[in-house]
């Protein structure tokens, strides 16, 4: 086996010869993971525009880190919305709203595509 044939066996469904990449749920997963990554990078560049409001963070004078912003991005994309990192500026507030709207729209689109087959 060469690497290409192994790759094709992994990424092709047998029987119907339907590519897995045509599966709308897989695309929904990729879409969500990509949004988490993109917004994490954006939030990281705007690190100073976020603050902590957790009691344990106030006591320890802990600074925001890239991991905290990954948690923020993942929490927003998952639709949970509970985190201890909050926006301090209007720009970062709008970015959080934008991520939420993209998440909602993407999930509705994935649901629609998956149910209209």
N, C-alpha and C positions, 0 to 999 in steps of 0.2 A: 504494500500500500504506500502510495505517496501521500503527502500531506493534503493535497487538493482533494483526492478521492475520500479521504477520511473526513475532511471538512464537509464535503457534499453529503456523505452518509449521515453526519450529525444533523445538518441543517435541512435535510429533505425528509418529508414524511413519506413513508412507503405506502403503496396501495393507490392512493388518489394522486400521488405526485404533486402534492400541494406544498409550496414553500412555506416554511414556518414564518418567514418574514412577512407573509401576507395575512397572518393572524392579527386581527385588530387588537386583541388583548395584549399581545406582545408589543405592538406599537404603542399602546397606552402605557405600558411599563417603561419602555424606552423614553417616551415623551415625558413622563413624570421624573424619571431619573435625570434626564437632560435638564429639565427645569430646575431641579434641586441643585445641580452642579452650576448652572449659569447664574442663578440668583445667589448662591453661596459666594461665587467670585465677585459679583457686584457688591454684596454686603461686606465682603472683606475689604474692598477698596474704600468703602464708606464706614470703616470700623469705628471711627471717632463719633459717628452720628448715631450710635446705639448706646444704651446704658442698661445696667442691671437694676432690678428692683426686688430681688430676692433678699430675705432677711440674712441668710447665711453669707451672701455675697457682700452685703453692707458691713457685716462684722469682720470679714477677712480682707476687706479692701481689694478684692480680686478684680483683675482687669479682664475685659472681654478677650477672647481668643478666637482663632479660626474655627476651632471645634464648636464653640458656642454658636457661631454664625451658621455652621453646618446644621446644628440642631435646630436653629431658627428656620432655616430654609426647608429642612425636612418636615418640621412640624407644620409649617404653612402649607406645603405641598400635600401633606397627608390629610389636611382639613381639620386637624386637631386644634391648632391655634393657641395652645397653652405653652408658654415659655417664659423664662425670666429675663429675656433680652427684649428691650422695647426701643422703638424709634424715638430719637430726640428732635428730628427735623421734619419739615413737611415733605421733603424729597424722599426720605426713607419711609415715611408713612405711605406715600403714594406708591413706592416700589412694593411694599407689602400688599397693598390693595391690588396692584397689578398682578402680582404672583397669585393671589387668591382668585382673581377673575380668570387668569389663564388656566389655573387648576380646575375650576368649575367648568369652564368651556371645554377643556380637553376631556374631562370625564364624561360630560354629556355627549360629546361627539363620539367618543369610544363606545359608550353605551348604545347610541343610535346605530352606529355602523355594525356593532355586534348583534343587534336585534333585528336588523333589516336584511339579513342574509337570506 
